[in-house]
Structures are given as C-alpha cells and as structure tokens.
Amino acid sequence: MRDTLKRRRSTLLSLPAILVVAVVTQAPILATIALSLVRWIVVRPDMGITFIGLDNYAEIFSSRDFYEVVLNTALITVVSLAACTVLGILFGLMLNQDFPGVNVVRTLVISPFFVMDAVAGIVWRTIMLNSSFGWNGYFASLLGVRPFDFFGVHSLLTIIILIVWQWTPFFVLIILAGFQNIPPEVMDSARVDGTGWLKELLFIRLPVIVNHIEVAVLLGLIFVLKVFGIIFVTTRGGPGYSSANLPFFVYKTAFLGWDVGRAAAVAVVTVVITLLAILALFRWFRRRSFMEER
C-alpha cells in the first residue's frame, strides 16, 4: 500500500515537468504537421489558408528537386561521417602520443569545432576559396592555372569539405578520450608479445574504443543531418539545388517560395527521414554488439 502511494505521489510531483517537456517538444511538431495539411502562400493573402489534406506531400514526392536534395543529403551525411571517423582515428592516434607541444597541437586541432557556422562559412568563402581575391585565386595565379571552381561545379564537394573540417574535431575529442582510457597494461602486454603497430591498432585499440566510435558516429549523424549555416553562407544550395540538403530545402521553400504548407510538409518528411536513419544506425550498432557477445 505504501509503495503504491509513493508511486502515485512521485507521478503527481513529476507531472508538471512532463507536461512542460511535452508542450515544448511536441507542440511545434504538431503545429508543423497541421501546417503541412494546408495551402498557405504568404505572398497571396487573397488565397487565404485552405485545407488540402495530403496534397503538399503528393507535390513533394512528385518533384525532381526533392529527390535531388535527398540524394545530396545522403551523400553529404555518408561521406562526411566516413571522413570524420577516419580522420578522427588518425588524429586521435597522433594526439595520444607524448611529444613537446602536444597540448598546443590538441588545441589547434580541436579549435574548428568551436567556430560558428556563419563565421566559418564567411571565412572560407571570402578568404580561402574565393577565386578572385581569396587564397584560391592567389595561388592559382602564381601557378598560372585556372582557379578551382569551389562554388560552382564542385559546390557539393565544397560543402562536404567544410563539414568535415568543422566536425572532425568532435570525433577527435571522443576517440582521443577512448584511446586515453585504454589500460597501459594491455598495450604493454601486446608489445611484449611482439604485436606490430598495425595489428595492435586493428585488434586491440579499435575494438576497445568501438563504443566511443559508435557514439561519435551517432551524434555526428544527428549534427550533420541538420547542417544549415554553412550551406546558407557559402553556396546557398546552388547552383540550383546541387548543394542543398533537406534543412536548406525547407528554408528555400518557406522563405523564397513563400509556401508555408509545402515547407511544413518537407520539414515533416525531414524529421521522419532523420528518425529512421538514427534508428537504423542504432539498431545496427546494437545488432553488431549482440553478435560479438555471442
């Protein structure tokens, strides 16, 4: 009886917090879903707000631009996560050594993670990659060649490079922490047994820190899928939609196309795709762990 009363009391005491969290997190989602079912063109107030059901979703899935953006998002996410993971492991191995100035090097490697998207985009677009007055144009003129077209033909590659530059330090932080938590006795035993560097890495270090790598990849997936600032400041998703991802497609539909209903529908589809990707990756990690335990 007392346990039942305690559980009820705990439930009543936590109910206000649950309600606040529910309102803050779920109300915007419900509002977005509601907006995705209406036709609302902001620049056409004469048309009003009309309920059209699933027509916005039908228009999205019949649009070639949407599939191009989905493909861009998939390429940006997969390539960026793969590159960040590999570079995170390599930098983690380097920074796990004891050499003069290691703390300074660690600070320099990790510092891009703390730069805001807008600032990073402006610096890279104007100072580094600009073909007229940036380093790109300067070194091209010294070599007597044509400047590399970072913001034209190769705009998608440019976005991937900038994302890898910004998010690799995040992977380095987590993977370096994993390397530093490996017991020294394990490594000493491996060296005594004559284990080579490559075998030591593949069969001792990486298996020990695999959980750290999984955390980095899972969090990196969430962060990379919602990248917006770098694309907005550098390529604006162009030319056309060649470097746009789903979050930028939502922005362009809402604030350049002024179609609130369709933008809300794209936002709902984006949330569903993101949740499915996170769930699939999480299940794959858990299945792999279960197979290893068996």
Secondary structure, DSSP 4 states (H G I P E B T S, - for coil): -HHHHHHHHHHHHHHHHHHHHHHHHHHHHHHHHHHTTEE-BTT-GGG--EE-TTHHHHHHHT-HHHHHHHHHHHHHHHHHHHHHHHHHHHHHHHHTS--TTHHHHHHHHHGGGGS-HHHHHHHIIIIIS-TTTSHHHHHHHHHTSPPP-TTTTTHHHHHHHHHHHHHHHHHHHHHHHHHHTS-HHHHHHHHHTT--HHHHIIIIIHHHTHHHHHHHHHHHHHHHHT--HHHHHHTTT-STTTT--HHHHHHHHHHTS-BHHHHHHHHHHHHHHHHHHHHHHHHHHHHHHHHHH-
